């Protein structure tokens, strides 16, 4: 099952890999990386096809193309989007191994968002370096991060159970969700004439756009960041969610709202 956070990657790449920006980026990448130049690719999409194995060249191995693209991760956001689309097959394998976050993440879509944002973070960290086994190295790091996150959820679940508090993990919608304590901080900042119902009303208003538009956690995130003016670093410190993950969730939620 390909949910929106993953299913949207390839169409997004197809859309953005056309046009003058893509043409200029292809020239820059081939000028910077001999292995990319050796492919003889005429378009940016064609270049990434060498990495995926859809096209082949006797002059360069496909993993050398992938390695070069990862080295150029920081050259343009378009390279990053292309790499995420390239890793979709591996991400689906990871998602299946993790049972799409069953029992710990709130739902499959929440897990898919975490999976994509974690992959983006890993690529940002290894970008500019040379990986000997690029595809396996990136996917192994993503698995490790998700295992660490899953184990943290389980520890939190055990702590809450021991304390006789509801909730089944930091992303559940019960009392133990990642934004549970943050809600209290935000509500404390709301003027007396606008009590807790301000947050509740925002959640209902966003939710009324459609169940698949934005999740309740993302509504809270938008409220805290865009309405109350808290920095993402402050929200990350209060919730334990990485800043990069918050950025991705905020961007996805706002895009969903604009499209609705």
C-alpha positions in Angstrom: 0.0 0.0 0.0 1.6 3.3 -1.1 0.3 6.1 1.1 0.4 9.8 0.2 3.8 10.6 1.7 5.5 7.9 -0.4 3.1 7.8 -3.4 3.5 11.5 -4.0 7.3 11.3 -4.4 7.4 9.9 -8.0 4.7 12.3 -9.4 6.5 15.2 -7.7 9.8 14.2 -9.3 8.1 13.7 -12.7 6.7 17.2 -12.4 9.8 19.0 -11.2 12.3 17.2 -13.3 11.1 19.1 -16.4 11.9 22.6 -17.5 14.8 25.1 -17.6 15.8 24.5 -13.9 16.3 20.8 -14.6 18.3 21.4 -17.7 20.6 23.8 -15.9 21.0 21.4 -13.0 21.9 18.6 -15.4 24.7 20.7 -16.9 26.0 21.6 -13.4 25.9 18.0 -12.2 27.7 16.7 -15.2 30.3 19.4 -14.9 30.9 18.6 -11.2 30.9 14.7 -11.5 32.8 12.8 -14.2 30.7 9.7 -13.6 27.5 11.6 -14.3 29.1 13.1 -17.4 30.1 9.6 -18.6 26.4 8.5 -18.7 25.8 10.8 -21.6 22.4 11.6 -20.2 20.5 14.2 -22.1 17.9 15.0 -19.4 17.8 15.0 -15.6 15.3 12.2 -15.6 17.5 10.2 -17.9 20.4 10.7 -15.5 18.5 9.3 -12.6 17.4 6.4 -14.8 21.1 5.3 -14.9 21.1 5.2 -11.1 17.9 3.1 -11.0 19.2 0.7 -13.7 16.5 1.6 -16.2 19.3 2.7 -18.5 22.9 1.4 -18.5 26.2 2.6 -19.7 29.4 0.7 -20.3 31.4 3.7 -19.2 30.0 3.8 -15.6 28.3 1.5 -13.1 24.9 2.5 -11.8 26.1 2.5 -8.2 28.8 5.0 -9.1 26.0 7.2 -10.6 24.0 6.9 -7.3 27.2 7.7 -5.3 27.8 10.8 -7.4 24.2 12.0 -7.0 24.4 11.6 -3.2 27.6 13.6 -3.2 25.6 16.3 -5.0 22.7 16.1 -2.6 23.2 19.7 -1.5 23.4 21.1 -5.0 19.7 21.5 -5.4 16.5 20.5 -3.7 15.6 18.9 -7.0 18.5 16.4 -6.5 17.0 15.5 -3.1 13.6 15.0 -4.5 15.0 12.8 -7.3 16.9 10.7 -4.7 13.8 10.2 -2.6 11.9 9.0 -5.7 14.8 6.7 -6.5 14.6 5.2 -3.0 10.8 4.5 -3.1 11.2 0.8 -3.7 13.6 0.4 -0.8 11.3 2.5 1.4 8.3 0.3 0.7 10.4 -2.7 1.7 11.3 -1.0 5.0 7.6 -0.1 5.5 6.6 -3.7 5.1 9.3 -4.9 7.5 8.0 -2.4 10.1 4.4 -3.4 9.4 3.7 0.3 8.5 4.2 1.3 12.2 1.4 -0.9 13.4 0.7 -0.5 17.1 3.1 2.4 17.7 2.5 5.1 15.1 -0.9 6.6 15.0 -1.6 5.2 11.5 0.1 4.2 8.3 0.3 7.7 6.9 2.0 9.0 10.0 4.6 6.2 9.6 5.0 7.0 5.9 5.7 10.7 6.7 8.3 9.7 9.3 9.9 7.2 6.9 10.3 9.9 4.2 11.5 12.6 6.5 14.0 10.2 8.1 15.3 9.3 4.6 15.7 13.0 3.8 17.6 13.5 7.0 19.9 10.6 6.3 20.6 11.8 2.8 21.3 15.3 4.1 23.9 13.8 6.5 25.7 11.7 4.0 25.4 14.2 1.2 28.8 15.4 0.0 30.5 12.2 1.0 31.4 9.1 -1.0 29.5 5.9 0.0 31.0 2.6 -1.1 27.6 0.9 -1.2 25.3 3.9 -1.6 21.8 2.3 -1.7 22.4 -0.2 1.1 24.2 2.4 3.2 21.3 4.8 3.1 18.6 2.3 3.6 20.5 0.6 6.5 20.8 4.0 8.2 17.1 4.7 7.7 16.2 1.3 9.2 18.5 2.0 12.2 16.9 5.4 12.8 13.4 3.9 12.7 14.3 1.0 15.0 15.7 3.6 17.5 12.5 5.6 17.2 10.3 2.4 17.5 12.3 1.3 20.6 11.8 4.8 22.1 8.1 4.6 21.5 8.0 1.2 23.2 9.9 2.6 26.2 7.5 5.5 26.4 4.5 3.2 26.1 5.9 1.1 29.0 6.4 4.2 31.1 2.9 5.4 30.4 1.4 2.0 31.2 3.4 1.8 34.4 2.0 5.3 35.3 -1.5 4.1 34.4 -1.8 6.8 31.8 -3.6 6.3 28.5 -1.9 6.3 25.1 0.1 3.9 23.0 3.1 5.7 21.8 4.3 9.3 21.1 2.2 9.6 18.0 -1.1 8.1 19.3 -4.1 10.4 19.6 -4.5 9.6 23.3 -3.0 11.3 26.3 0.5 10.1 25.4 1.0 11.7 22.0 4.0 13.7 21.1 2.1 17.0 21.3 0.3 16.2 24.5 2.6 18.2 26.8 3.1 20.8 24.1 -0.7 21.4 24.0 -0.4 22.5 27.6 2.4 25.0 26.8 0.5 26.4 23.9 -2.8 26.7 25.8 -1.0 28.5 28.6 0.0 31.1 25.9 -3.6 31.7 24.8 -5.3 34.8 26.3 -7.9 34.1 29.0 -10.8 35.2 26.7 -9.7 32.4 24.3 -9.4 29.2 26.4 -8.5 25.7 25.2 -11.3 25.9 22.6 -8.9 27.9 20.3 -6.8 24.9 19.7 -9.8 22.6 19.6 -11.6 24.9 17.1 -8.5 25.0 14.8 -8.3 21.2 14.9 -12.0 20.9 14.0 -11.6 23.6 11.2 -8.7 21.8 9.7 -10.3 18.4 10.1 -13.4 19.6 8.4 -11.4 19.9 5.2 -11.3 16.1 5.0 -9.8 13.3 7.1 -7.0 12.8 4.7 -6.1 16.5 4.4 -4.1 17.0 7.6 -3.8 14.9 10.8 -4.6 16.3 14.2 -0.9 16.3 15.1 -0.1 18.4 12.0 -3.0 20.8 12.9 -1.3 21.2 16.3 2.0 21.8 14.7 0.6 24.5 12.3 -1.1 26.2 15.2 1.9 26.2 17.4 4.3 27.4 14.7 2.2 29.6 12.4 -0.4 30.9 14.9 1.4 31.1 18.2 4.8 31.8 16.6 6.9 29.1 18.4 10.1 28.1 16.5 10.4 24.6 15.2 13.4 24.1 17.5 11.2 24.9 20.5 8.5 22.4 19.3 11.1 19.8 18.7 12.5 20.2 22.2 9.0 19.9 23.7 7.8 17.0 21.7 11.0 15.0 20.9 10.3 15.1 17.2 13.2 16.1 15.0 13.3 19.6 13.5 13.8 18.1 10.0 10.7 15.9 10.5 8.7 18.9 11.7 9.8 20.9 8.6 8.6 18.1 6.3 5.3 17.7 8.1 4.7 21.4 8.1 5.4 21.7 4.4 3.2 18.7 3.6 0.3 19.9 5.8 0.4 23.4 4.3 0.6 22.0 0.7 -2.4 19.8 1.5 -4.4 22.7 2.9 -3.6 24.9 -0.2 -4.7 22.1 -2.5 -7.9 21.4 -0.7 
